[in-house]
Amino acid sequence: MDWMMAGAGFFVGIVVGLTGMGGGALMTPMLVLGFGVPPLAAVSSDLLASFVMKPIGSIVHLRRGTVHLKMVGWLMVGSVPSAFAGVLILKALGDSEQVQNAVKTSLGVALLLATAGLIGKAYLQMRDKARRRRGELPPRPPAGTPVLVRPLATVIVGVVGGLVVGMTSVGSGSLMIIALMMLYPALSASRLVGTDLLQAVPLVGAAALGHAFFGDLHLDLTVALLIGSVPGVYLGSRISSRAPQGIVRRALALVLIASGLKLLGVGTVELAWAVLAVCVAGPLAWAWVRSRQGLAPVAFLERKRRPAERDLEPSAG
């Protein structure tokens, strides 16, 4: 048993429990960069571990009624077969060093896209909050208000997300959630997260099954990851209401940027400068964007916060 790997899985599990994101986006690059696991084996092991982790949060949301089941169904129509197809594409390419490098590059691109998704989600939430304060948007509809599902567009989101997840293990909780947010702006934050979590269960399940049949699955890696990640997800879920999720998400975005650039072959010195630039320029740019929307440059400077906005503030600050 690799207890270092189990400890790393525990850390990732806590992040997933706190934010609902970061499973594949953290686990796979951690295995590749931190433990020297071949990219294909890392993708396979992470997908199987995610298949065990995802239902934990999904059950909570199902009990709370914060899942749009019809939307989940249409997403599954596209994502389940395309996730399996993504594995078949990898199998057809073979497992040579060239393919491993291609998977590594694809993973790096997927991580940067996932970071863009996190930033995009935060921007959309912050913009809508500012517009509601100015009276440019109506108040959010009450919880449980019916949302009209757009079948074709939803299936397309599932197809694209499934392919990305099947080939890289990244995207089920980051890329797809921003796509759903743009497609269904009226969907409440809780239903958005709950719907995304539940649709990710069959998605990663199909991808994990494909890798079990055709991929490079290492059960010893998966067991070590699960020993750490399952209690981590449970603990993260328990403390999520009290944790500073805004800080966690910012740290997650920084880790994703650094991991993505490293997987794309950026040198250590260049990577350090890039991370430093993001740490300095990122908060300044975000403060400017907030000011342009009529909000305080820094979220904690706002003294008056409406109760309806509190669910958005941790990730929109």
FENPESUL-V991455 format. One record per pair of residues at least 24 apart in sequence whose C-alpha atoms are under 10 Angstrom apart, sorted by sequence separation. I is the first residue (numbers start at 0). GAP is how many residues later the second one is. If there is no record, write none. Layout:
# FENPESUL-V991455
i->{I;I}
gap->{GAP;GAP}
This chain:
# FENPESUL-V991455
i->{22;171;172;175;253;4;23;153;171;253;4;7;22;23;153;156;172;289;22;152;171;172;289;171;250;253;4;153;170;171;249;4;22;152;153;286;3;22;171;285;171;249;149;249;15;19;148;149;169;148;164;168;16;147;8;12;15;16;19;146;165;15;19;146;147;161;164;165;168;16;146;147;160;164;165;167;168;8;12;16;145;146;162;165;166;15;144;145;146;157;161;164;165;144;157;160;161;164;165;43;143;144;164;142;143;161;162;165;166;139;140;142;157;161;165;139;140;141;142;139;140;142;143;139;142;39;39;120;245;109;116;120;123;39;109;117;119;38;113;116;117;120;121;124;106;109;110;112;113;116;117;120;123;127;105;106;109;112;113;115;116;119;120;123;37;39;40;108;109;110;113;114;115;116;117;118;119;38;39;42;106;107;109;110;113;114;116;117;120;124;38;39;42;105;106;109;112;113;116;119;120;123;37;38;105;106;107;112;113;115;116;119;37;38;39;104;106;110;113;38;39;42;102;103;105;110;113;124;37;38;102;109;248;249;37;38;245;247;248;245;246;247;248;249;38;244;245;246;244;245;243;244;245;246;242;243;245;31;244;76;77;84;85;88;28;73;78;82;27;67;70;73;74;77;78;81;82;85;86;89;90;65;66;69;70;73;74;76;77;78;80;81;82;84;85;86;88;89;28;64;65;67;69;70;72;73;74;75;76;77;78;79;80;81;82;83;84;85;86;87;88;89;27;28;64;67;69;70;73;74;75;76;77;78;79;81;82;83;85;86;87;70;73;74;77;78;81;82;85;86;67;69;72;73;74;75;76;77;78;79;80;81;82;83;84;85;86;24;28;71;72;73;74;75;76;77;78;79;80;81;82;83;84;85;23;24;70;71;73;74;75;77;78;79;81;82;83;70;73;74;77;78;81;82;24;25;77;78;80;24;71;74;75;78;79;82;23;24;74;78;21;24;24;21;20;21;78;20;74;74;70;46;46;49;53;67;79;82;83;86;87;90;74;78;79;82;83;86;90;94;46;47;74;78;79;81;82;83;84;85;86;89;93;94;189;42;43;45;46;49;65;71;75;79;80;82;83;84;86;87;90;91;188;189;42;43;45;46;65;66;67;71;75;78;79;82;83;86;87;90;187;188;42;43;44;45;65;66;67;70;71;74;75;78;79;81;82;83;85;86;89;90;121;187;42;43;64;65;66;68;69;70;71;72;73;74;75;77;78;79;80;81;82;83;84;85;86;87;89;90;41;42;63;64;65;66;67;68;71;72;75;76;79;80;82;83;86;87;39;41;42;63;65;66;67;71;74;75;78;79;82;83;86;87;121;39;65;66;67;70;71;74;78;86;38;39;60;61;64;65;66;68;60;63;66;67;68;71;83;118;66;67;117;118;60;61;66;117;60;61;59;60;114;117;118;57;58;61;114;117;56;57;60;61;116;56;57;60;114;115;57;58;114;57;58;113;114;27;56;57;114;115;23;27;28;55;56;57;111;114;115;26;27;54;55;57;110;113;114;24;26;53;54;57;112;113;23;24;25;53;54;110;111;112;23;24;53;54;55;110;111;114;22;23;24;53;54;109;110;111;113;22;23;24;53;54;110;111;112;21;22;23;24;52;53;107;108;110;111;20;21;22;23;24;50;51;107;110;111;20;21;22;23;49;50;53;107;109;110;20;21;22;49;50;53;107;108;20;21;50;51;106;107;108;110;19;20;50;51;106;107;18;19;20;49;50;105;107;108;48;49;50;104;107;108;20;46;47;48;50;103;104;106;107;15;46;47;50;104;105;106;107;45;46;47;49;50;103;104;105;46;47;48;103;104;133;46;47;102;103;104;129;133;46;47;103;132;45;46;100;101;126;129;130;132;43;44;47;100;122;125;126;129;130;42;43;46;47;125;128;129;42;43;46;126;127;129;43;44;122;126;128;43;44;118;122;125;126;42;43;126;139;47;125;138;139;40;43;44;46;47;48;39;43;44;45;47;20;42;43;44;45;48;49;19;42;43;44;48;52;132;18;19;40;41;42;43;44;47;48;51;55;39;40;41;43;44;45;46;47;48;49;19;20;39;40;41;44;45;48;49;52;53;56;132;19;38;39;40;43;44;47;48;51;52;55;56;59;128;131;37;40;43;44;47;48;51;52;55;41;44;45;49;52;53;128;23;40;41;44;45;48;49;52;56;128;40;44;48;52;55;125;128;36;124;127;128;125;124;125;128;124;127;125;126;30;121;124;125;121;124;125;121;122;123;124;121;122;30;120;121;122;120;121;118;119;117;118;26;117;26;22;22;12;16;8;11;12;15;16;19;9;13;14;16;17;5;8;9;12;13;16;17;4;5;7;8;9;11;12;13;15;16;17;19;4;5;6;7;8;9;10;11;12;13;14;15;16;17;18;19;1;4;5;6;8;9;10;11;12;13;14;15;16;17;18;0;1;4;5;8;9;12;13;16;17;0;3;4;5;6;7;8;9;10;11;12;13;14;15;16;17;19;1;2;3;4;5;6;7;8;9;10;11;12;13;14;15;16;17;18;0;1;2;4;5;6;8;9;10;12;13;14;16;17;0;1;4;5;8;9;12;13;16;17;2;3;4;7;8;9;11;12;13;15;17;18;2;6;9;10;13;14;17;0;9;13;17;18;25;28;32;17;18;21;24;28;31;20;24;18;25;29;32;14;17;18;21;24;25;28;32;17;20;21;24;27;28;31;14;18;21;25;28;14;21;24;28;24;14;18;18}
gap->{24;24;24;24;24;25;25;25;25;25;26;26;26;26;26;26;26;26;27;27;27;27;27;28;28;28;29;29;29;29;29;30;30;30;30;30;31;31;31;31;32;32;33;33;34;34;34;34;34;35;35;35;36;36;37;37;37;37;37;37;37;38;38;38;38;38;38;38;38;39;39;39;39;39;39;39;39;40;40;40;40;40;40;40;40;41;41;41;41;41;41;41;41;42;42;42;42;42;42;43;43;43;43;44;44;44;44;44;44;45;45;45;45;45;45;46;46;46;46;47;47;47;47;48;48;50;51;53;53;54;54;54;54;55;55;55;55;56;56;56;56;56;56;56;57;57;57;57;57;57;57;57;57;57;58;58;58;58;58;58;58;58;58;58;59;59;59;59;59;59;59;59;59;59;59;59;59;60;60;60;60;60;60;60;60;60;60;60;60;60;61;61;61;61;61;61;61;61;61;61;61;61;62;62;62;62;62;62;62;62;62;62;63;63;63;63;63;63;63;64;64;64;64;64;64;64;64;64;65;65;65;65;65;65;66;66;66;66;66;67;67;67;67;67;68;68;68;68;69;69;70;70;70;70;71;71;71;72;72;74;74;74;74;74;75;75;75;75;76;76;76;76;76;76;76;76;76;76;76;76;76;77;77;77;77;77;77;77;77;77;77;77;77;77;77;77;77;77;78;78;78;78;78;78;78;78;78;78;78;78;78;78;78;78;78;78;78;78;78;78;78;78;79;79;79;79;79;79;79;79;79;79;79;79;79;79;79;79;79;79;79;80;80;80;80;80;80;80;80;80;81;81;81;81;81;81;81;81;81;81;81;81;81;81;81;81;81;82;82;82;82;82;82;82;82;82;82;82;82;82;82;82;82;82;83;83;83;83;83;83;83;83;83;83;83;83;83;84;84;84;84;84;84;84;85;85;85;85;85;86;86;86;86;86;86;86;87;87;87;87;89;89;90;92;93;93;93;97;101;105;109;118;119;119;119;119;119;119;119;119;119;119;120;120;120;120;120;120;120;120;121;121;121;121;121;121;121;121;121;121;121;121;121;121;121;122;122;122;122;122;122;122;122;122;122;122;122;122;122;122;122;122;122;122;123;123;123;123;123;123;123;123;123;123;123;123;123;123;123;123;123;123;124;124;124;124;124;124;124;124;124;124;124;124;124;124;124;124;124;124;124;124;124;124;125;125;125;125;125;125;125;125;125;125;125;125;125;125;125;125;125;125;125;125;125;125;125;125;125;125;126;126;126;126;126;126;126;126;126;126;126;126;126;126;126;126;126;126;127;127;127;127;127;127;127;127;127;127;127;127;127;127;127;127;127;128;128;128;128;128;128;128;128;128;129;129;129;129;129;129;129;129;130;130;130;130;130;130;130;130;131;131;131;131;132;132;132;132;133;133;134;134;134;134;134;135;135;135;135;135;136;136;136;136;136;137;137;137;137;137;138;138;138;139;139;139;139;140;140;140;140;140;141;141;141;141;141;141;141;141;141;142;142;142;142;142;142;142;142;143;143;143;143;143;143;143;144;144;144;144;144;144;144;144;145;145;145;145;145;145;145;145;146;146;146;146;146;146;146;146;146;147;147;147;147;147;147;147;147;148;148;148;148;148;148;148;148;148;148;149;149;149;149;149;149;149;149;149;149;150;150;150;150;150;150;150;150;150;150;151;151;151;151;151;151;151;151;152;152;152;152;152;152;152;152;153;153;153;153;153;153;154;154;154;154;154;154;154;154;155;155;155;155;155;155;156;156;156;156;156;156;156;156;156;157;157;157;157;157;157;157;157;158;158;158;158;158;158;158;158;159;159;159;159;159;159;160;160;160;160;160;160;160;161;161;161;161;162;162;162;162;162;162;162;162;163;163;163;163;163;163;163;163;163;164;164;164;164;164;164;164;165;165;165;165;165;165;166;166;166;166;166;167;167;167;167;167;167;168;168;168;168;169;169;169;169;170;170;170;170;170;170;171;171;171;171;171;172;172;172;172;172;172;172;173;173;173;173;173;173;173;174;174;174;174;174;174;174;174;174;174;174;175;175;175;175;175;175;175;175;175;175;176;176;176;176;176;176;176;176;176;176;176;176;176;177;177;177;177;177;177;177;177;177;177;177;177;177;177;177;178;178;178;178;178;178;178;178;178;179;179;179;179;179;179;179;180;180;180;180;180;180;180;180;180;180;181;181;181;181;181;183;183;184;184;184;184;186;187;187;187;188;188;189;189;190;190;190;190;191;191;191;192;192;192;192;193;193;194;194;194;194;195;195;196;196;197;197;198;198;202;206;210;212;212;213;213;213;213;213;213;214;214;214;214;214;215;215;215;215;215;215;215;216;216;216;216;216;216;216;216;216;216;216;216;217;217;217;217;217;217;217;217;217;217;217;217;217;217;217;217;218;218;218;218;218;218;218;218;218;218;218;218;218;218;218;219;219;219;219;219;219;219;219;219;219;220;220;220;220;220;220;220;220;220;220;220;220;220;220;220;220;220;221;221;221;221;221;221;221;221;221;221;221;221;221;221;221;221;221;221;222;222;222;222;222;222;222;222;222;222;222;222;222;222;223;223;223;223;223;223;223;223;223;223;224;224;224;224;224;224;224;224;224;224;224;224;225;225;225;225;225;225;225;226;226;226;226;226;226;226;226;227;227;227;227;227;227;228;228;229;229;229;229;230;230;230;230;230;230;230;230;231;231;231;231;231;231;231;233;233;233;233;233;234;234;234;234;235;237;295;296}
